[in-house]
Structures are given as C-alpha cells and as structure tokens.
Amino acid sequence: MTEETADSASNVRVRGIYATALTPALLDAGHRVVQASPPIERRFDADLPAADHDAAIETGPDRQGVNVAGEPDAVESVRELLADTGIDTLAWTDPAPVGAVFDGRVTETLGSGAVVELGETAGFLPYRNVDGTV
C-alpha cells in the first residue's frame, strides 16, 4: 500500500454478487472490507473486521451494476477505483441522500417511471417501486 493509497483507504461494506466480485480490487487498493457477509468471509483470506463502514457497495436493484453510497471522500475514492477497473463504468453523483424521505411532486411521467421534484433537486421514481398509480 502506497502512502497515497493509505490516505484514501476507507472502510467499505460489500453486499451482493457483483459487489463481492470487487472485494480483491478493494483490498489490493488498500481499502478495508468490513462487516463481511459469510460468503465473503469464506471466499477471501483477509482480515475483515466488523468495524463501521465509510462507504457501502451493493449490487444494484436491477442487477446491472453496483451502487456506492456513504461519506463523500470514501465514495469518491471507491468511485475512482471502480472507474479505473471497469471498461463500461458510468459514475455520477446523486444529490439526494440514500434512504432520504421527501415530500416530492411528480413533474413528468416517462415510459418506466416519473421525474419527481425534491426541492432543490429532482429524482427518478421507477414505476416498479410504486404500490399505486403515479
């Protein structure tokens, strides 16, 4: 681990099949994989403490990639690693915090979901995530 890597090392929680595949790259880059699931503990011969995480990587809900959320510096460090790892890596910052609850207003309906005004930003609400009609 280089001095630069040590400065950007984060505690990362990994969940999901695609995210698990990134575990060796995270460890090689100097990140600490924490709160390891039983499958990760079985597959990787590494010290995987049960510490708090700075960033979490999860297989996306559509199983088409991974999502990263957490402290901004940790997320940026992991994002850079992932962008350097994958050929078709797309990355963007989402101004709406993960798990936040908004009193939103639908401003546009599209084929697979609705654009929702969230105050200072907007979000996309997939129809598959709605119990009723939008």
N, C-alpha and C positions, 0 to 999 in steps of 0.2 A: 504494500500500500504506500503510495507516494504521499508527501506532505499535503499536496493539493487535494488528493483523494480523502485523506484523513479529515481535512477541514470540511468537506462536503458530505461526509458519511452520515447517514441517517438511520434511525431505527425504522424498519419497514415491515408492515404486516402484509402477508401474501395469502390470498384466498382465490380458489378457483383453478381449473385445469390449465388455462393459458397463462395465468399469473404464476402458477407453480413452475412452469417451464422457464420462467425468468429468474428463478432463485439462484442458479450458478452465476449468471451475469451480475446480479446484485451483490453476491458475496465476493466475486472477483474484483468488483469496483470498490470494495471496502465498506459497503453498507452492511448493517446488522439486520438479519431477518429475525424478527421477534414474534412472540405469540404463535409459534409454528403449529400448524394443524398436524394431526397424527400422520397423514400421508407424507407431508414434507419432512417430518422428523424421521420417518422410515427411509426416505429416499436419499437424504443428504447427510453426509458425515461432517457435521459442523456444530459449533456451539450456537445453539438457537435459544437465547434466554426468553423468559416470559415478561420482558420489560414493556413499558408503554411504547406506542408507535408514534413516529413523526409523520409518516405517510402510510397510506394503505393502497395496495394494488389489488384489484379484483377483476375477475373475468366479467366483461360487460354483460348486460341483461340479454342482449341478442346473440351472445357468444361469438361476436365478430371482432373481438379485441379485448383490451383491458382498460379499466378506468383507474386513475390515480387521484387521490384526494388527501388533504392533510395540511400541514403547516407549509406556507408558501415556499420557503427556502428548500425544504425537503422535497416537495413536489417538483420544484424546478430541477433539482439535482437528479431525481429519478427520471423526469421527462427527458433531460439531456441524454442520459444513458439509453433510454428506450429509443429515442430518435436516432442515435448512433447505431443501435442494434438492428432495427428493422428496416427493410427496403421500402416498404409502403407505409411508413409510420406517419400518422397525422396527429397533431397535437394542438390544442387551443386551451386558453384559459376561460373558465366559466365563472362569471361574476356572481352567480347565485350559489351560496354555500350548499354543500351536500346535506340533505336532511332538513333544510330550512322549510318553514311553512310560510306561505304568502297569501295575502288576500288579493288574488290576481283577477284580471279581466281579459277575456278572450278578445283578441283584436283581429284575428284572421283564422280561418279554417283551411287546412290543406288536405291532401289525399290521405295522409297517415296520422295526422294529429293537428293540434291547434297551437297558434302562437299566443302566448299569454303575457300581458303586461304585468310586470312585477314591481312597479315603482320606477326606480332608476334604471332598470334593465328589463329584458324580456326573456322568456323561456319557451321551450317546446314541450308540449304535453301530448305524448303518443295516445291515440285513442285506446290502445290495448291496456292502458293504465287507468282507465276511467270506468267506473261502475255504471254511470248513466249516460245521457246524451250531452254532447257539447254543442 
